[in-house]
Amino acid sequence: MSNQELEQLRNRVDEMNAQLLKLINERAELVQEIGRVKEKQGVNRYDPVRERSMLNNLLDKNDGPFERSTVEHIFKEIFKASLELQEDDHRKALLVSRKKKKEDTIVTVRGHQVGDGNVTFVFGPCAVESYEQVAEVAKSIKGKGLKMIRGGAYKPRTSPYDFQGLGVEGLKILKRVADEFDLAVVSEIVNPADIETACEYIDVIQIGARNMQNFELLKAAGSVKKPVLLKRGLAATIDEFINAAEYILAQGNDQVILCERGIRTYERATRNTLDITAVPILKQETHLPVFVDVTHSTGRRDLLLPAAKAGLAIGADGIMAEVHPDPAVALSDSAQQMNLQQFDEFYDEIIKSVAVKA
């Protein structure tokens, strides 16, 4: 074969490549349209029966020289890419998506701006136990010039016999302390029916990991004009986490803070496994502020500081951690809460790291 004949064959291959590319893109446009129709109908985008039927039809028409297994592999990749295209279109449509809104959302909490480029810190006891306990922590928080305090009035616990929180009485204590020390309150609500009452006492509605997919609670939180701090579920994917936030925004409330708090894995060295890479992914995929809860992710006081530094280094907008005047007698999670001296040391080190970063 002469060089001229080889060149002619190569030119034909180039032409076919262009034709294949055009057809693949035309097919992709059809797939996108199918995805939009399915979304309107509430139909699952992935249809394994339809995929198998298409593959069988193609294999029946295959005359070679490709093996049947090769043809199946090629078209499976095309089908996979098409499904990912539909998923991308779905994400583009989400109110929470960065593609929907380019600029960062800034959440305003009692005059304090979250997500404006400055780091926000949220500290406080795991559970509200008494006025004196919360006030002692609040005094330390206020002394550091911080603006927010956390505390659990309703405590969803693994065991029904563990301390479940003081309920409304706990909310009243938080409100009293917050007013005295001019702090904003972050507290978890577990029942949609309690949202309206809670709004009288707290500044940020926290939805905990166990309730990330409590859809009625998400919708209830989205229907009020209060900022919401949404924690990632114990075994939730990032996509599931993002869609949980979408439930809140879909009700008209865009004042949402996402919080990575570790996920359940086989590892037992820590309470959960801190998925640190979730922070930049969430920042890329959404326009919402992202916090890291170092207490619930690690469950270990000795890891709070390095975990917090890692969170800030990778782009977190805020850090959450638990503080108790005397963790040894705490009614919940005693092993993971800092005492006030440890809190001072932790905060001093964090501030140094923030200054170095700046």
C-alpha positions as CSV (number, residue, x, y, z in Angstrom):
1,M,0.0,0.0,0.0
2,S,1.4,3.4,-1.0
3,N,1.6,6.4,1.3
4,Q,-1.1,8.1,-0.8
5,E,-3.6,5.1,-0.2
6,L,-2.7,5.1,3.5
7,E,-3.4,8.9,3.7
8,Q,-6.8,8.4,2.0
9,L,-7.8,5.7,4.5
10,R,-6.8,8.0,7.3
11,N,-8.8,10.8,5.9
12,R,-11.8,8.6,5.7
13,V,-11.3,7.6,9.4
14,D,-11.1,11.3,10.3
15,E,-14.4,12.0,8.4
16,M,-16.1,9.1,10.2
17,N,-14.7,10.4,13.6
18,A,-16.4,13.7,12.9
19,Q,-19.6,12.0,11.9
20,L,-19.6,9.8,15.0
21,L,-19.0,12.9,17.2
22,K,-21.9,14.7,15.5
23,L,-24.2,11.8,16.0
24,I,-23.1,11.3,19.6
25,N,-23.8,14.9,20.4
26,E,-27.2,14.8,18.6
27,R,-28.0,11.7,20.7
28,A,-26.9,13.6,23.8
29,E,-29.3,16.4,23.1
30,L,-32.1,13.9,22.8
31,V,-31.1,12.3,26.0
32,Q,-31.2,15.6,27.8
33,E,-34.7,16.3,26.5
34,I,-35.8,12.8,27.7
35,G,-34.3,13.7,31.1
36,R,-36.3,16.9,31.3
37,V,-39.5,15.1,30.4
38,K,-38.8,12.4,33.0
39,E,-38.1,15.0,35.6
40,K,-41.5,16.7,35.0
41,Q,-43.2,13.3,35.2
42,G,-41.3,12.4,38.4
43,V,-39.8,9.3,36.7
44,N,-36.4,7.9,37.6
45,R,-33.8,8.9,35.0
46,Y,-32.0,5.6,35.1
47,D,-34.1,2.8,33.4
48,P,-32.1,-0.5,33.4
49,V,-34.8,-2.4,31.4
50,R,-34.7,0.2,28.6
51,E,-30.9,0.1,28.7
52,R,-30.8,-3.7,28.4
53,S,-33.3,-3.6,25.5
54,M,-31.2,-1.0,23.6
55,L,-28.0,-3.1,24.1
56,N,-29.8,-6.3,22.9
57,N,-31.0,-4.5,19.8
58,L,-27.5,-3.3,19.0
59,L,-25.9,-6.7,19.6
60,D,-28.5,-8.4,17.3
61,K,-27.4,-5.9,14.6
62,N,-23.7,-6.3,15.1
63,D,-22.0,-7.9,12.0
64,G,-18.5,-7.4,13.2
65,P,-15.6,-7.1,13.2
66,F,-16.1,-6.0,16.8
67,E,-16.9,-8.7,19.3
68,R,-20.2,-8.5,21.0
69,S,-18.5,-7.8,24.3
70,T,-16.7,-4.8,22.7
71,V,-19.9,-3.4,21.3
72,E,-21.6,-3.8,24.7
73,H,-18.7,-2.0,26.4
74,I,-18.6,0.9,24.0
75,F,-22.3,1.5,24.3
76,K,-22.4,1.1,28.0
77,E,-19.9,3.9,28.2
78,I,-22.1,6.1,26.0
79,F,-25.2,5.2,28.1
80,K,-23.3,6.0,31.3
81,A,-22.1,9.4,29.9
82,S,-25.7,10.1,28.9
83,L,-27.0,9.4,32.4
84,E,-24.3,11.7,33.8
85,L,-25.4,14.4,31.4
86,Q,-29.0,14.1,32.7
87,E,-27.7,14.3,36.3
88,D,-25.7,17.5,35.4
89,D,-28.9,19.0,33.9
90,H,-30.7,18.1,37.1
91,R,-28.1,19.8,39.2
92,K,-28.2,22.9,37.0
93,A,-31.9,23.2,37.8
94,L,-31.4,23.0,41.5
95,L,-31.8,26.3,43.4
96,V,-28.9,25.3,45.6
97,S,-26.6,24.8,42.6
98,R,-23.6,27.0,41.9
99,K,-24.7,26.9,38.2
100,K,-28.0,28.4,39.2
101,K,-26.3,31.2,41.3
102,K,-22.7,32.1,40.7
103,E,-22.1,34.3,43.7
104,D,-21.8,33.0,47.3
105,T,-24.8,33.2,49.5
106,I,-24.2,35.2,52.7
107,V,-26.3,34.1,55.6
108,T,-27.1,36.8,58.1
109,V,-27.5,35.7,61.7
110,R,-28.5,38.5,64.2
111,G,-26.4,41.0,62.2
112,H,-23.4,38.6,61.8
113,Q,-22.6,37.6,58.3
114,V,-21.7,33.9,57.6
115,G,-19.9,33.1,54.3
116,D,-18.5,36.6,53.7
117,G,-14.9,35.4,53.6
118,N,-14.4,35.6,57.4
119,V,-14.4,32.5,59.6
120,T,-17.4,31.9,61.8
121,F,-17.1,29.9,65.0
122,V,-20.0,28.2,66.8
123,F,-19.3,26.8,70.3
124,G,-21.4,25.6,73.1
125,P,-22.5,22.6,75.2
126,C,-23.8,19.5,73.6
127,A,-27.0,19.7,75.6
128,V,-28.6,22.5,77.7
129,E,-28.6,21.2,81.3
130,S,-29.0,24.4,83.3
131,Y,-28.9,28.2,83.1
132,E,-25.6,28.2,85.1
133,Q,-24.0,25.7,82.7
134,V,-24.9,27.6,79.6
135,A,-24.1,31.0,81.1
136,E,-20.6,29.9,82.0
137,V,-19.9,28.8,78.5
138,A,-21.5,31.9,77.0
139,K,-19.3,34.1,79.2
140,S,-16.2,32.4,77.7
141,I,-17.6,32.7,74.2
142,K,-18.4,36.4,74.6
143,G,-14.9,37.0,76.1
144,K,-13.4,35.9,72.8
145,G,-15.5,38.4,70.8
146,L,-17.6,35.6,69.2
147,K,-21.2,36.0,68.2
148,M,-22.9,32.6,68.3
149,I,-23.6,29.8,70.8
150,R,-24.9,26.3,70.2
151,G,-26.8,24.1,72.6
152,G,-29.2,21.2,72.3
153,A,-32.7,21.5,73.9
154,Y,-34.0,18.6,71.9
155,K,-31.6,15.6,71.8
156,P,-32.2,12.8,69.3
157,R,-30.3,9.9,70.9
158,T,-29.5,6.4,69.8
159,S,-31.0,4.9,73.0
160,P,-34.5,6.0,74.1
161,Y,-33.2,5.9,77.7
162,D,-30.5,8.5,77.3
163,F,-31.0,12.2,78.1
164,Q,-33.4,13.6,75.6
165,G,-33.0,17.3,76.4
166,L,-35.0,19.9,78.3
167,G,-37.2,20.8,75.3
168,V,-38.9,24.2,75.5
169,E,-37.4,24.8,78.9
170,G,-33.9,24.4,77.3
171,L,-34.9,26.9,74.6
172,K,-35.9,29.4,77.2
173,I,-32.5,29.0,78.9
174,L,-30.7,29.6,75.6
175,K,-32.8,32.7,74.9
176,R,-32.2,34.1,78.3
177,V,-28.4,33.6,78.1
178,A,-28.2,34.8,74.5
179,D,-30.0,38.1,75.4
180,E,-27.7,38.6,78.4
181,F,-24.5,38.1,76.4
182,D,-25.7,39.4,73.1
183,L,-25.2,36.0,71.3
184,A,-27.1,34.3,68.5
185,V,-28.5,30.9,69.3
186,V,-28.1,27.7,67.2
187,S,-30.2,24.8,68.4
188,E,-31.6,21.6,66.9
189,I,-35.3,21.1,66.2
190,V,-36.4,17.5,65.5
191,N,-40.2,17.9,65.0
192,P,-41.8,20.1,62.4
193,A,-44.5,21.0,64.9
194,D,-41.9,22.6,67.1
195,I,-40.5,25.0,64.4
196,E,-43.0,27.9,65.1
197,T,-42.4,27.8,68.9
198,A,-38.6,27.4,68.4
199,C,-38.5,30.6,66.3
200,E,-39.4,32.6,69.4
201,Y,-36.2,31.5,71.1
202,I,-33.5,30.7,68.6
203,D,-31.7,32.4,65.7
204,V,-30.6,29.4,63.6
205,I,-32.6,26.2,63.2
206,Q,-30.3,23.3,63.2
207,I,-31.3,20.1,61.5
208,G,-29.2,17.3,62.7
209,A,-27.6,14.3,60.9
210,R,-30.4,11.9,61.9
211,N,-33.0,14.3,60.4
212,M,-31.2,15.2,57.2
213,Q,-33.8,13.4,55.2
214,N,-36.8,14.2,57.4
215,F,-38.5,15.9,54.5
216,E,-41.4,17.3,56.4
217,L,-38.9,18.9,58.8
218,L,-36.9,20.3,55.9
219,K,-40.0,21.8,54.4
220,A,-41.1,23.3,57.7
221,A,-37.7,24.9,58.2
222,G,-37.8,26.2,54.7
223,S,-41.2,27.9,55.2
224,V,-40.0,30.2,58.0
225,K,-37.7,33.2,57.7
226,K,-34.9,31.8,59.9
227,P,-31.4,30.7,58.9
228,V,-31.0,26.9,58.9
229,L,-27.9,24.9,59.6
230,L,-28.2,21.5,57.9
231,K,-25.9,18.7,58.9
232,R,-24.9,15.9,56.6
233,G,-26.5,12.5,57.4
234,L,-24.6,9.7,59.0
235,A,-24.3,7.7,55.7
236,A,-25.5,10.3,53.2
237,T,-23.8,10.9,49.9
238,I,-23.0,14.5,48.9
239,D,-25.7,14.4,46.3
240,E,-28.3,13.4,48.9
241,F,-27.0,16.2,51.2
242,I,-27.3,18.7,48.4
243,N,-30.9,17.6,47.6
244,A,-31.8,17.8,51.3
245,A,-30.8,21.5,51.2
246,E,-32.8,21.9,48.1
247,Y,-36.0,21.0,50.0
248,I,-35.3,24.0,52.2
249,L,-34.6,26.4,49.4
250,A,-37.6,25.1,47.4
251,Q,-39.8,26.6,50.2
252,G,-38.3,30.0,49.7
253,N,-35.6,30.1,52.4
254,D,-32.1,30.5,50.9
255,Q,-30.5,31.2,54.3
256,V,-28.9,27.8,54.6
257,I,-25.6,26.7,56.0
258,L,-24.3,23.2,55.2
259,C,-22.3,21.3,57.9
260,E,-20.0,18.4,57.3
261,R,-20.0,16.4,60.5
262,G,-18.4,13.1,59.5
263,I,-19.9,10.0,58.0
264,R,-20.1,6.4,59.2
265,T,-17.5,4.1,57.9
266,Y,-15.8,0.9,59.1
267,E,-13.2,2.9,61.0
268,R,-13.5,3.0,64.8
269,A,-10.5,5.2,65.7
270,T,-12.9,8.1,65.6
271,R,-16.6,8.5,66.2
272,N,-17.2,9.2,62.5
273,T,-14.9,9.7,59.5
274,L,-14.5,13.4,58.7
275,D,-15.0,13.7,54.9
276,I,-12.7,16.7,54.6
277,T,-12.9,16.8,50.8
278,A,-16.7,17.3,51.1
279,V,-15.9,21.0,51.9
280,P,-14.5,22.0,48.5
281,I,-17.0,19.8,46.7
282,L,-19.9,21.5,48.4
283,K,-18.3,24.9,47.7
284,Q,-18.0,24.1,44.1
285,E,-21.4,22.5,43.6
286,T,-23.4,24.9,45.8
287,H,-23.4,28.6,46.6
288,L,-24.0,28.0,50.3
289,P,-21.6,28.5,53.3
290,V,-20.0,25.3,54.6
291,F,-19.1,24.5,58.2
292,V,-17.2,21.6,59.7
293,D,-18.3,20.1,63.0
294,V,-15.1,18.8,64.5
295,T,-16.7,17.4,67.7
296,H,-19.2,15.0,66.1
297,S,-16.8,14.0,63.3
298,T,-13.9,13.0,65.5
299,G,-15.5,12.3,68.9
300,R,-12.1,13.0,70.4
301,R,-10.9,16.1,72.2
302,D,-7.3,15.4,71.1
303,L,-8.3,15.6,67.4
304,L,-10.5,18.7,67.6
305,L,-7.6,21.2,66.9
306,P,-6.0,19.4,63.9
307,A,-9.4,18.7,62.4
308,A,-10.4,22.3,62.7
309,K,-7.2,23.5,61.1
310,A,-7.8,21.1,58.3
311,G,-11.3,22.3,57.8
312,L,-10.2,25.9,57.6
313,A,-7.2,25.1,55.3
314,I,-9.5,23.4,52.8
315,G,-11.9,26.3,52.7
316,A,-14.6,25.9,55.4
317,D,-16.5,29.0,56.2
318,G,-16.9,28.0,59.9
319,I,-16.1,25.6,62.6
320,M,-18.4,24.0,65.2
321,A,-17.2,22.4,68.5
322,E,-18.7,21.6,71.8
323,V,-17.7,23.2,75.2
324,H,-18.8,22.3,78.7
325,P,-17.8,23.8,82.1
326,D,-17.2,20.2,83.4
327,P,-17.4,17.6,80.7
328,A,-17.0,14.7,83.1
329,V,-20.5,15.3,84.5
330,A,-22.1,16.2,81.2
331,L,-25.4,14.5,80.5
332,S,-24.4,13.7,76.9
333,D,-21.2,13.2,74.9
334,S,-18.8,13.8,77.9
335,A,-15.8,12.4,76.1
336,Q,-15.8,14.8,73.2
337,Q,-16.5,18.2,74.8
338,M,-13.8,20.6,75.8
339,N,-13.6,22.2,79.2
340,L,-13.1,26.0,79.5
341,Q,-9.3,25.8,79.8
342,Q,-9.1,23.5,76.8
343,F,-11.4,25.8,74.9
344,D,-9.1,28.8,75.6
345,E,-6.1,26.8,74.3
346,F,-8.0,25.5,71.3
347,Y,-9.2,28.9,70.3
348,D,-5.8,30.6,70.7
349,E,-4.3,28.0,68.4
350,I,-7.0,28.3,65.8
351,I,-6.7,32.1,65.7
352,K,-3.0,31.7,65.1
353,S,-3.7,29.4,62.2
354,V,-6.2,31.8,60.7
355,A,-3.7,34.7,61.0
356,V,-1.0,32.6,59.3
357,K,-3.5,31.7,56.5
358,A,-4.4,35.4,56.0
